[in-house]
Amino acid sequence: MTDVRPVEPEDLPLLAAVESAADQLFVPLGMTDFPPPAPPEQRAAAWRLLVEGRPPRGFAVLELVDGAVHLEQLSVDPAHGRQGIGGALVAAAVEQAREHGADRVTLCTYADVPWNGPFYARHGFVELTDLTPGLALLRAHEVDLGLDRYGRRAAMERRL
């Protein structure tokens, strides 16, 4: 059973540890130098921030991009992986988009990492070939951060 809810102030300092733990899944793939986790005040500034569990076992950062709800980040502590937490966070993001009146949810991810692109495809996301201006800016920022050196990145959307 998952417990997805809006973030509470006491959750914010705990999210960096969840993100760091989730990033360790990439180490066997040679992906070792991701940008550091965002500080609590940056996370608090997100359009929506959802967490799962008490204390948080996973979280989803949502922003607004070109009229869509954009899933900026989804992290689940691997100690609690394969329990439906990621799927519950995706479902909650979709629900937030519906409540906001958006017609889609977008995201950028590694297309071929099993718990990235294929995971989102199983949740109804498809790769985009034509990017909106905001998504193009996000992809350019990812290139600047060097994320593409680890594999093919894709922008994806789920129409609502």
VMD Tcl script that builds the backbone (N, CA, C; Angstrom):
set m [mol new atoms 480]
animate dup $m
set s [atomselect $m all]
$s set {name element resname resid chain x y z} {
  {N N MET 1 A 0.855 -1.181 0.000}
  {CA C MET 1 A 0.000 0.000 0.000}
  {C C MET 1 A 0.898 1.240 0.000}
  {N N THR 2 A 0.586 2.169 -0.893}
  {CA C THR 2 A 1.382 3.386 -0.965}
  {C C THR 2 A 0.598 4.552 -0.394}
  {N N ASP 3 A 1.338 5.533 0.064}
  {CA C ASP 3 A 0.776 6.722 0.696}
  {C C ASP 3 A 1.370 7.949 0.018}
  {N N VAL 4 A 0.823 8.342 -1.146}
  {CA C VAL 4 A 1.307 9.520 -1.857}
  {C C VAL 4 A 0.546 10.727 -1.330}
  {N N ARG 5 A 1.301 11.774 -1.034}
  {CA C ARG 5 A 0.712 12.970 -0.428}
  {C C ARG 5 A 1.560 14.173 -0.799}
  {N N PRO 6 A 1.022 15.388 -0.609}
  {CA C PRO 6 A 1.853 16.578 -0.810}
  {C C PRO 6 A 2.976 16.615 0.228}
  {N N VAL 7 A 4.082 17.175 -0.160}
  {CA C VAL 7 A 5.219 17.293 0.746}
  {C C VAL 7 A 4.847 18.139 1.961}
  {N N GLU 8 A 5.432 17.830 3.073}
  {CA C GLU 8 A 5.296 18.625 4.286}
  {C C GLU 8 A 6.679 19.173 4.625}
  {N N PRO 9 A 6.752 20.299 5.334}
  {CA C PRO 9 A 8.066 20.913 5.606}
  {C C PRO 9 A 9.085 19.953 6.208}
  {N N GLU 10 A 8.652 19.049 7.073}
  {CA C GLU 10 A 9.610 18.132 7.703}
  {C C GLU 10 A 10.140 17.083 6.726}
  {N N ASP 11 A 9.479 16.907 5.583}
  {CA C ASP 11 A 9.955 15.963 4.563}
  {C C ASP 11 A 11.132 16.517 3.766}
  {N N LEU 12 A 11.159 17.826 3.592}
  {CA C LEU 12 A 12.111 18.444 2.657}
  {C C LEU 12 A 13.570 18.069 2.916}
  {N N PRO 13 A 14.062 18.099 4.157}
  {CA C PRO 13 A 15.470 17.740 4.363}
  {C C PRO 13 A 15.784 16.270 4.086}
  {N N LEU 14 A 14.779 15.430 3.977}
  {CA C LEU 14 A 14.977 13.986 3.793}
  {C C LEU 14 A 15.069 13.576 2.320}
  {N N LEU 15 A 14.682 14.475 1.419}
  {CA C LEU 15 A 14.592 14.107 0.009}
  {C C LEU 15 A 15.948 13.905 -0.647}
  {N N ALA 16 A 16.959 14.652 -0.214}
  {CA C ALA 16 A 18.290 14.495 -0.812}
  {C C ALA 16 A 18.810 13.072 -0.606}
  {N N ALA 17 A 18.553 12.489 0.555}
  {CA C ALA 17 A 19.009 11.118 0.814}
  {C C ALA 17 A 18.284 10.118 -0.086}
  {N N VAL 18 A 16.999 10.348 -0.328}
  {CA C VAL 18 A 16.241 9.473 -1.235}
  {C C VAL 18 A 16.829 9.572 -2.642}
  {N N GLU 19 A 17.087 10.807 -3.088}
  {CA C GLU 19 A 17.648 11.007 -4.426}
  {C C GLU 19 A 19.036 10.374 -4.546}
  {N N SER 20 A 19.882 10.582 -3.552}
  {CA C SER 20 A 21.231 10.004 -3.594}
  {C C SER 20 A 21.183 8.482 -3.634}
  {N N ALA 21 A 20.294 7.897 -2.849}
  {CA C ALA 21 A 20.154 6.440 -2.864}
  {C C ALA 21 A 19.683 5.963 -4.238}
  {N N ALA 22 A 18.705 6.664 -4.816}
  {CA C ALA 22 A 18.196 6.284 -6.136}
  {C C ALA 22 A 19.279 6.413 -7.204}
  {N N ASP 23 A 20.120 7.431 -7.087}
  {CA C ASP 23 A 21.193 7.620 -8.067}
  {C C ASP 23 A 22.189 6.467 -8.046}
  {N N GLN 24 A 22.294 5.754 -6.937}
  {CA C GLN 24 A 23.230 4.626 -6.849}
  {C C GLN 24 A 22.856 3.498 -7.808}
  {N N LEU 25 A 21.592 3.443 -8.226}
  {CA C LEU 25 A 21.191 2.430 -9.204}
  {C C LEU 25 A 21.924 2.596 -10.531}
  {N N PHE 26 A 22.369 3.808 -10.819}
  {CA C PHE 26 A 23.017 4.097 -12.094}
  {C C PHE 26 A 24.509 3.748 -12.091}
  {N N VAL 27 A 25.104 3.588 -10.910}
  {CA C VAL 27 A 26.542 3.354 -10.812}
  {C C VAL 27 A 26.979 2.121 -11.610}
  {N N PRO 28 A 26.280 0.979 -11.530}
  {CA C PRO 28 A 26.707 -0.172 -12.334}
  {C C PRO 28 A 26.664 0.079 -13.846}
  {N N LEU 29 A 25.935 1.111 -14.252}
  {CA C LEU 29 A 25.876 1.451 -15.676}
  {C C LEU 29 A 26.964 2.451 -16.056}
  {N N GLY 30 A 27.819 2.787 -15.087}
  {CA C GLY 30 A 28.898 3.742 -15.344}
  {C C GLY 30 A 28.484 5.192 -15.180}
  {N N MET 31 A 27.305 5.412 -14.677}
  {CA C MET 31 A 26.788 6.770 -14.493}
  {C C MET 31 A 27.070 7.181 -13.048}
  {N N THR 32 A 28.146 7.936 -12.867}
  {CA C THR 32 A 28.610 8.158 -11.507}
  {C C THR 32 A 28.672 9.607 -11.062}
  {N N ASP 33 A 28.472 10.539 -11.941}
  {CA C ASP 33 A 28.655 11.937 -11.520}
  {C C ASP 33 A 27.468 12.818 -11.914}
  {N N PHE 34 A 26.306 12.413 -11.432}
  {CA C PHE 34 A 25.118 13.242 -11.631}
  {C C PHE 34 A 25.245 14.525 -10.816}
  {N N PRO 35 A 24.505 15.560 -11.198}
  {CA C PRO 35 A 24.486 16.758 -10.360}
  {C C PRO 35 A 24.004 16.398 -8.949}
  {N N PRO 36 A 24.458 17.139 -7.943}
  {CA C PRO 36 A 24.036 16.821 -6.569}
  {C C PRO 36 A 22.544 17.068 -6.375}
  {N N PRO 37 A 21.959 16.432 -5.362}
  {CA C PRO 37 A 20.540 16.662 -5.074}
  {C C PRO 37 A 20.266 18.140 -4.802}
  {N N ALA 38 A 19.079 18.563 -5.174}
  {CA C ALA 38 A 18.674 19.946 -4.936}
  {C C ALA 38 A 18.491 20.178 -3.440}
  {N N PRO 39 A 18.802 21.382 -2.981}
  {CA C PRO 39 A 18.587 21.686 -1.561}
  {C C PRO 39 A 17.092 21.809 -1.255}
  {N N PRO 40 A 16.734 21.671 0.024}
  {CA C PRO 40 A 15.316 21.712 0.407}
  {C C PRO 40 A 14.572 22.960 -0.085}
  {N N GLU 41 A 15.208 24.118 -0.036}
  {CA C GLU 41 A 14.507 25.340 -0.451}
  {C C GLU 41 A 14.203 25.339 -1.948}
  {N N GLN 42 A 15.066 24.721 -2.742}
  {CA C GLN 42 A 14.782 24.602 -4.171}
  {C C GLN 42 A 13.636 23.629 -4.396}
  {N N ARG 43 A 13.641 22.509 -3.706}
  {CA C ARG 43 A 12.545 21.543 -3.832}
  {C C ARG 43 A 11.218 22.185 -3.424}
  {N N ALA 44 A 11.234 22.984 -2.364}
  {CA C ALA 44 A 10.010 23.620 -1.860}
  {C C ALA 44 A 9.421 24.596 -2.875}
  {N N ALA 45 A 10.234 25.078 -3.811}
  {CA C ALA 45 A 9.765 26.041 -4.803}
  {C C ALA 45 A 9.086 25.393 -6.003}
  {N N ALA 46 A 9.059 24.072 -6.065}
  {CA C ALA 46 A 8.429 23.371 -7.194}
  {C C ALA 46 A 6.938 23.697 -7.249}
  {N N TRP 47 A 6.372 23.579 -8.447}
  {CA C TRP 47 A 4.928 23.802 -8.596}
  {C C TRP 47 A 4.160 22.845 -7.694}
  {N N ARG 48 A 4.518 21.571 -7.736}
  {CA C ARG 48 A 3.978 20.560 -6.830}
  {C C ARG 48 A 5.116 19.608 -6.477}
  {N N LEU 49 A 5.096 19.140 -5.263}
  {CA C LEU 49 A 6.071 18.160 -4.803}
  {C C LEU 49 A 5.306 17.110 -4.026}
  {N N LEU 50 A 5.337 15.896 -4.541}
  {CA C LEU 50 A 4.617 14.778 -3.932}
  {C C LEU 50 A 5.619 13.822 -3.314}
  {N N VAL 51 A 5.264 13.255 -2.182}
  {CA C VAL 51 A 6.108 12.259 -1.540}
  {C C VAL 51 A 5.285 11.014 -1.263}
  {N N GLU 52 A 5.986 9.915 -1.096}
  {CA C GLU 52 A 5.335 8.657 -0.736}
  {C C GLU 52 A 5.991 8.162 0.535}
  {N N GLY 53 A 5.162 7.870 1.525}
  {CA C GLY 53 A 5.642 7.304 2.768}
  {C C GLY 53 A 5.954 8.338 3.839}
  {N N ARG 54 A 6.061 7.828 5.061}
  {CA C ARG 54 A 6.464 8.624 6.227}
  {C C ARG 54 A 7.497 7.834 7.000}
  {N N PRO 55 A 8.743 8.166 6.945}
  {CA C PRO 55 A 9.371 9.221 6.159}
  {C C PRO 55 A 9.319 8.891 4.669}
  {N N PRO 56 A 9.594 9.888 3.815}
  {CA C PRO 56 A 9.489 9.655 2.374}
  {C C PRO 56 A 10.395 8.527 1.883}
  {N N ARG 57 A 9.780 7.643 1.071}
  {CA C ARG 57 A 10.522 6.575 0.404}
  {C C ARG 57 A 10.717 6.904 -1.070}
  {N N GLY 58 A 9.967 7.882 -1.543}
  {CA C GLY 58 A 10.070 8.331 -2.916}
  {C C GLY 58 A 9.427 9.689 -3.043}
  {N N PHE 59 A 9.747 10.372 -4.150}
  {CA C PHE 59 A 9.135 11.685 -4.380}
  {C C PHE 59 A 9.066 11.993 -5.868}
  {N N ALA 60 A 8.171 12.920 -6.205}
  {CA C ALA 60 A 8.002 13.394 -7.577}
  {C C ALA 60 A 7.956 14.911 -7.561}
  {N N VAL 61 A 8.758 15.523 -8.403}
  {CA C VAL 61 A 8.804 16.977 -8.557}
  {C C VAL 61 A 8.043 17.317 -9.833}
  {N N LEU 62 A 7.033 18.176 -9.712}
  {CA C LEU 62 A 6.214 18.568 -10.857}
  {C C LEU 62 A 6.368 20.061 -11.113}
  {N N GLU 63 A 6.494 20.403 -12.385}
  {CA C GLU 63 A 6.564 21.803 -12.823}
  {C C GLU 63 A 5.558 21.989 -13.954}
  {N N LEU 64 A 5.351 23.217 -14.352}
  {CA C LEU 64 A 4.507 23.529 -15.503}
  {C C LEU 64 A 5.406 23.941 -16.657}
  {N N VAL 65 A 5.234 23.281 -17.808}
  {CA C VAL 65 A 6.035 23.568 -18.995}
  {C C VAL 65 A 5.109 23.566 -20.206}
  {N N ASP 66 A 4.987 24.702 -20.849}
  {CA C ASP 66 A 4.198 24.815 -22.083}
  {C C ASP 66 A 2.781 24.275 -21.932}
  {N N GLY 67 A 2.154 24.568 -20.815}
  {CA C GLY 67 A 0.779 24.139 -20.594}
  {C C GLY 67 A 0.620 22.717 -20.109}
  {N N ALA 68 A 1.726 21.995 -20.003}
  {CA C ALA 68 A 1.694 20.610 -19.515}
  {C C ALA 68 A 2.207 20.566 -18.082}
  {N N VAL 69 A 1.839 19.523 -17.387}
  {CA C VAL 69 A 2.498 19.225 -16.119}
  {C C VAL 69 A 3.714 18.391 -16.478}
  {N N HIS 70 A 4.871 18.850 -16.037}
  {CA C HIS 70 A 6.138 18.197 -16.368}
  {C C HIS 70 A 6.666 17.479 -15.137}
  {N N LEU 71 A 6.883 16.193 -15.265}
  {CA C LEU 71 A 7.474 15.388 -14.202}
  {C C LEU 71 A 8.979 15.611 -14.254}
  {N N GLU 72 A 9.426 16.578 -13.484}
  {CA C GLU 72 A 10.826 16.982 -13.506}
  {C C GLU 72 A 11.726 15.893 -12.920}
  {N N GLN 73 A 11.261 15.252 -11.882}
  {CA C GLN 73 A 12.062 14.193 -11.279}
  {C C GLN 73 A 11.166 13.227 -10.531}
  {N N LEU 74 A 11.555 11.974 -10.592}
  {CA C LEU 74 A 10.923 10.932 -9.788}
  {C C LEU 74 A 12.058 10.096 -9.220}
  {N N SER 75 A 12.119 10.006 -7.901}
  {CA C SER 75 A 13.153 9.208 -7.237}
  {C C SER 75 A 12.501 8.316 -6.194}
  {N N VAL 76 A 12.947 7.077 -6.158}
  {CA C VAL 76 A 12.494 6.120 -5.145}
  {C C VAL 76 A 13.734 5.491 -4.530}
  {N N ASP 77 A 13.773 5.449 -3.216}
  {CA C ASP 77 A 14.873 4.798 -2.518}
  {C C ASP 77 A 14.859 3.319 -2.915}
  {N N PRO 78 A 15.962 2.802 -3.469}
  {CA C PRO 78 A 15.967 1.403 -3.917}
  {C C PRO 78 A 15.726 0.390 -2.803}
  {N N ALA 79 A 15.924 0.783 -1.561}
  {CA C ALA 79 A 15.605 -0.122 -0.450}
  {C C ALA 79 A 14.113 -0.415 -0.402}
  {N N HIS 80 A 13.321 0.416 -1.082}
  {CA C HIS 80 A 11.870 0.243 -1.124}
  {C C HIS 80 A 11.385 0.053 -2.565}
  {N N GLY 81 A 12.298 -0.335 -3.438}
  {CA C GLY 81 A 11.962 -0.502 -4.843}
  {C C GLY 81 A 11.077 -1.706 -5.096}
  {N N ARG 82 A 10.470 -1.684 -6.263}
  {CA C ARG 82 A 9.631 -2.784 -6.744}
  {C C ARG 82 A 8.441 -3.059 -5.828}
  {N N GLN 83 A 7.947 -1.964 -5.208}
  {CA C GLN 83 A 6.764 -2.066 -4.356}
  {C C GLN 83 A 5.610 -1.205 -4.884}
  {N N GLY 84 A 5.773 -0.680 -6.099}
  {CA C GLY 84 A 4.721 0.143 -6.681}
  {C C GLY 84 A 4.800 1.610 -6.342}
  {N N ILE 85 A 5.855 2.030 -5.669}
  {CA C ILE 85 A 5.973 3.433 -5.261}
  {C C ILE 85 A 6.131 4.339 -6.482}
  {N N GLY 86 A 6.998 3.965 -7.412}
  {CA C GLY 86 A 7.184 4.772 -8.618}
  {C C GLY 86 A 5.897 4.891 -9.409}
  {N N GLY 87 A 5.204 3.788 -9.583}
  {CA C GLY 87 A 3.931 3.815 -10.313}
  {C C GLY 87 A 2.890 4.665 -9.606}
  {N N ALA 88 A 2.867 4.595 -8.280}
  {CA C ALA 88 A 1.914 5.415 -7.517}
  {C C ALA 88 A 2.236 6.893 -7.665}
  {N N LEU 89 A 3.516 7.237 -7.697}
  {CA C LEU 89 A 3.904 8.635 -7.886}
  {C C LEU 89 A 3.542 9.124 -9.287}
  {N N VAL 90 A 3.729 8.268 -10.295}
  {CA C VAL 90 A 3.325 8.632 -11.661}
  {C C VAL 90 A 1.816 8.844 -11.706}
  {N N ALA 91 A 1.051 7.942 -11.116}
  {CA C ALA 91 A -0.415 8.084 -11.104}
  {C C ALA 91 A -0.835 9.369 -10.402}
  {N N ALA 92 A -0.163 9.714 -9.323}
  {CA C ALA 92 A -0.485 10.944 -8.607}
  {C C ALA 92 A -0.131 12.172 -9.446}
  {N N ALA 93 A 0.959 12.106 -10.205}
  {CA C ALA 93 A 1.325 13.210 -11.095}
  {C C ALA 93 A 0.262 13.399 -12.172}
  {N N VAL 94 A -0.217 12.293 -12.720}
  {CA C VAL 94 A -1.280 12.351 -13.734}
  {C C VAL 94 A -2.540 12.970 -13.130}
  {N N GLU 95 A -2.866 12.584 -11.914}
  {CA C GLU 95 A -4.045 13.141 -11.248}
  {C C GLU 95 A -3.883 14.645 -11.004}
  {N N GLN 96 A -2.691 15.068 -10.619}
  {CA C GLN 96 A -2.435 16.497 -10.438}
  {C C GLN 96 A -2.639 17.240 -11.757}
  {N N ALA 97 A -2.181 16.647 -12.852}
  {CA C ALA 97 A -2.347 17.268 -14.167}
  {C C ALA 97 A -3.822 17.391 -14.526}
  {N N ARG 98 A -4.583 16.340 -14.283}
  {CA C ARG 98 A -6.021 16.389 -14.570}
  {C C ARG 98 A -6.700 17.483 -13.751}
  {N N GLU 99 A -6.385 17.523 -12.458}
  {CA C GLU 99 A -6.979 18.540 -11.590}
  {C C GLU 99 A -6.614 19.948 -12.035}
  {N N HIS 100 A -5.430 20.118 -12.583}
  {CA C HIS 100 A -4.974 21.424 -13.064}
  {C C HIS 100 A -5.603 21.777 -14.415}
  {N N GLY 101 A -6.161 20.792 -15.102}
  {CA C GLY 101 A -6.747 21.025 -16.412}
  {C C GLY 101 A -5.763 20.862 -17.559}
  {N N ALA 102 A -4.604 20.282 -17.287}
  {CA C ALA 102 A -3.616 20.044 -18.340}
  {C C ALA 102 A -4.066 18.878 -19.216}
  {N N ASP 103 A -3.608 18.875 -20.462}
  {CA C ASP 103 A -3.990 17.794 -21.374}
  {C C ASP 103 A -2.907 16.731 -21.508}
  {N N ARG 104 A -1.783 16.918 -20.777}
  {CA C ARG 104 A -0.698 15.948 -20.881}
  {C C ARG 104 A 0.273 16.119 -19.711}
  {N N VAL 105 A 1.043 15.055 -19.505}
  {CA C VAL 105 A 2.179 15.070 -18.588}
  {C C VAL 105 A 3.409 14.785 -19.437}
  {N N THR 106 A 4.466 15.548 -19.234}
  {CA C THR 106 A 5.705 15.345 -19.977}
  {C C THR 106 A 6.835 15.011 -19.015}
  {N N LEU 107 A 7.924 14.513 -19.578}
  {CA C LEU 107 A 9.132 14.244 -18.796}
  {C C LEU 107 A 10.296 14.049 -19.752}
  {N N CYS 108 A 11.501 14.100 -19.217}
  {CA C CYS 108 A 12.723 13.771 -19.955}
  {C C CYS 108 A 13.435 12.683 -19.165}
  {N N THR 109 A 13.968 11.684 -19.881}
  {CA C THR 109 A 14.543 10.536 -19.193}
  {C C THR 109 A 15.537 9.817 -20.092}
  {N N TYR 110 A 16.243 8.852 -19.510}
  {CA C TYR 110 A 17.083 7.972 -20.315}
  {C C TYR 110 A 16.180 6.963 -21.008}
  {N N ALA 111 A 16.234 6.972 -22.318}
  {CA C ALA 111 A 15.304 6.173 -23.117}
  {C C ALA 111 A 15.478 4.671 -22.917}
  {N N ASP 112 A 16.703 4.232 -22.672}
  {CA C ASP 112 A 16.972 2.803 -22.695}
  {C C ASP 112 A 17.317 2.191 -21.342}
  {N N VAL 113 A 17.342 2.980 -20.289}
  {CA C VAL 113 A 17.569 2.439 -18.944}
  {C C VAL 113 A 16.250 1.830 -18.474}
  {N N PRO 114 A 16.237 0.565 -18.095}
  {CA C PRO 114 A 14.973 -0.133 -17.820}
  {C C PRO 114 A 14.026 0.569 -16.846}
  {N N TRP 115 A 14.562 1.200 -15.816}
  {CA C TRP 115 A 13.688 1.865 -14.842}
  {C C TRP 115 A 13.446 3.321 -15.218}
  {N N ASN 116 A 13.771 3.691 -16.454}
  {CA C ASN 116 A 13.484 5.014 -16.982}
  {C C ASN 116 A 12.527 4.877 -18.164}
  {N N GLY 117 A 13.013 5.014 -19.393}
  {CA C GLY 117 A 12.140 5.001 -20.560}
  {C C GLY 117 A 11.143 3.854 -20.601}
  {N N PRO 118 A 11.587 2.603 -20.485}
  {CA C PRO 118 A 10.626 1.490 -20.517}
  {C C PRO 118 A 9.603 1.536 -19.368}
  {N N PHE 119 A 10.021 1.973 -18.198}
  {CA C PHE 119 A 9.094 2.124 -17.062}
  {C C PHE 119 A 7.990 3.112 -17.422}
  {N N TYR 120 A 8.380 4.273 -17.943}
  {CA C TYR 120 A 7.372 5.279 -18.287}
  {C C TYR 120 A 6.486 4.816 -19.440}
  {N N ALA 121 A 7.050 4.078 -20.401}
  {CA C ALA 121 A 6.239 3.537 -21.495}
  {C C ALA 121 A 5.150 2.614 -20.946}
  {N N ARG 122 A 5.493 1.823 -19.933}
  {CA C ARG 122 A 4.490 0.944 -19.313}
  {C C ARG 122 A 3.385 1.750 -18.622}
  {N N HIS 123 A 3.674 2.997 -18.323}
  {CA C HIS 123 A 2.686 3.865 -17.675}
  {C C HIS 123 A 2.044 4.833 -18.662}
  {N N GLY 124 A 2.105 4.508 -19.951}
  {CA C GLY 124 A 1.368 5.256 -20.958}
  {C C GLY 124 A 2.101 6.411 -21.617}
  {N N PHE 125 A 3.383 6.567 -21.375}
  {CA C PHE 125 A 4.152 7.644 -21.995}
  {C C PHE 125 A 4.729 7.173 -23.327}
  {N N VAL 126 A 4.795 8.101 -24.279}
  {CA C VAL 126 A 5.398 7.828 -25.583}
  {C C VAL 126 A 6.456 8.888 -25.861}
  {N N GLU 127 A 7.464 8.474 -26.630}
  {CA C GLU 127 A 8.533 9.410 -26.983}
  {C C GLU 127 A 8.014 10.470 -27.942}
  {N N LEU 128 A 8.527 11.676 -27.764}
  {CA C LEU 128 A 8.179 12.795 -28.628}
  {C C LEU 128 A 9.289 13.014 -29.648}
  {N N THR 129 A 8.892 13.351 -30.863}
  {CA C THR 129 A 9.885 13.727 -31.866}
  {C C THR 129 A 9.904 15.238 -32.053}
  {N N ASP 130 A 8.763 15.887 -31.860}
  {CA C ASP 130 A 8.683 17.344 -31.938}
  {C C ASP 130 A 8.516 17.899 -30.531}
  {N N LEU 131 A 9.504 18.678 -30.098}
  {CA C LEU 131 A 9.483 19.220 -28.748}
  {C C LEU 131 A 8.859 20.610 -28.727}
  {N N THR 132 A 8.100 20.870 -27.694}
  {CA C THR 132 A 7.604 22.229 -27.470}
  {C C THR 132 A 8.811 23.101 -27.100}
  {N N PRO 133 A 8.669 24.417 -27.180}
  {CA C PRO 133 A 9.807 25.283 -26.848}
  {C C PRO 133 A 10.361 25.034 -25.441}
  {N N GLY 134 A 9.492 24.853 -24.473}
  {CA C GLY 134 A 9.950 24.611 -23.107}
  {C C GLY 134 A 10.692 23.300 -22.965}
  {N N LEU 135 A 10.188 22.252 -23.605}
  {CA C LEU 135 A 10.888 20.964 -23.557}
  {C C LEU 135 A 12.233 21.045 -24.274}
  {N N ALA 136 A 12.292 21.793 -25.365}
  {CA C ALA 136 A 13.565 21.974 -26.071}
  {C C ALA 136 A 14.582 22.673 -25.162}
  {N N LEU 137 A 14.135 23.661 -24.390}
  {CA C LEU 137 A 15.032 24.321 -23.437}
  {C C LEU 137 A 15.495 23.361 -22.346}
  {N N LEU 138 A 14.587 22.532 -21.850}
  {CA C LEU 138 A 14.970 21.553 -20.837}
  {C C LEU 138 A 15.998 20.565 -21.387}
  {N N ARG 139 A 15.774 20.104 -22.607}
  {CA C ARG 139 A 16.729 19.170 -23.220}
  {C C ARG 139 A 18.087 19.846 -23.425}
  {N N ALA 140 A 18.084 21.099 -23.843}
  {CA C ALA 140 A 19.349 21.822 -24.013}
  {C C ALA 140 A 20.076 21.954 -22.673}
  {N N HIS 141 A 19.338 22.188 -21.607}
  {CA C HIS 141 A 19.941 22.275 -20.273}
  {C C HIS 141 A 20.538 20.922 -19.870}
  {N N GLU 142 A 19.854 19.833 -20.185}
  {CA C GLU 142 A 20.388 18.501 -19.897}
  {C C GLU 142 A 21.699 18.259 -20.648}
  {N N VAL 143 A 21.748 18.718 -21.893}
  {CA C VAL 143 A 22.981 18.590 -22.673}
  {C C VAL 143 A 24.091 19.386 -21.988}
  {N N ASP 144 A 23.771 20.616 -21.565}
  {CA C ASP 144 A 24.764 21.445 -20.873}
  {C C ASP 144 A 25.272 20.772 -19.598}
  {N N LEU 145 A 24.396 20.056 -18.903}
  {CA C LEU 145 A 24.794 19.340 -17.689}
  {C C LEU 145 A 25.608 18.084 -17.989}
  {N N GLY 146 A 25.641 17.676 -19.249}
  {CA C GLY 146 A 26.397 16.493 -19.641}
  {C C GLY 146 A 25.640 15.183 -19.478}
  {N N LEU 147 A 24.333 15.245 -19.309}
  {CA C LEU 147 A 23.574 14.011 -19.078}
  {C C LEU 147 A 23.557 13.091 -20.297}
  {N N ASP 148 A 23.677 13.642 -21.486}
  {CA C ASP 148 A 23.616 12.832 -22.701}
  {C C ASP 148 A 24.835 11.917 -22.874}
  {N N ARG 149 A 25.908 12.175 -22.162}
  {CA C ARG 149 A 27.106 11.342 -22.319}
  {C C ARG 149 A 26.869 9.911 -21.854}
  {N N TYR 150 A 25.806 9.691 -21.084}
  {CA C TYR 150 A 25.537 8.363 -20.546}
  {C C TYR 150 A 24.562 7.543 -21.385}
  {N N GLY 151 A 23.964 8.150 -22.374}
  {CA C GLY 151 A 23.013 7.407 -23.190}
  {C C GLY 151 A 21.953 8.326 -23.756}
  {N N ARG 152 A 21.144 7.741 -24.580}
  {CA C ARG 152 A 20.111 8.502 -25.280}
  {C C ARG 152 A 19.066 9.024 -24.305}
  {N N ARG 153 A 18.837 10.316 -24.368}
  {CA C ARG 153 A 17.802 10.961 -23.575}
  {C C ARG 153 A 16.574 11.143 -24.473}
  {N N ALA 154 A 15.412 11.078 -23.883}
  {CA C ALA 154 A 14.168 11.239 -24.636}
  {C C ALA 154 A 13.202 12.109 -23.848}
  {N N ALA 155 A 12.474 12.911 -24.575}
  {CA C ALA 155 A 11.319 13.603 -24.006}
  {C C ALA 155 A 10.119 12.697 -24.290}
  {N N MET 156 A 9.262 12.562 -23.286}
  {CA C MET 156 A 8.095 11.688 -23.418}
  {C C MET 156 A 6.859 12.440 -22.929}
  {N N GLU 157 A 5.697 11.982 -23.383}
  {CA C GLU 157 A 4.463 12.571 -22.892}
  {C C GLU 157 A 3.400 11.491 -22.733}
  {N N ARG 158 A 2.495 11.799 -21.839}
  {CA C ARG 158 A 1.293 10.973 -21.688}
  {C C ARG 158 A 0.111 11.923 -21.852}
  {N N ARG 159 A -0.653 11.686 -22.891}
  {CA C ARG 159 A -1.849 12.485 -23.140}
  {C C ARG 159 A -2.935 12.084 -22.143}
  {N N LEU 160 A -3.696 13.067 -21.707}
  {CA C LEU 160 A -4.769 12.804 -20.743}
  {C C LEU 160 A -6.120 12.912 -21.429}
}
mol reanalyze $m
mol bondsrecalc $m
mol representation Tube
mol addrep $m
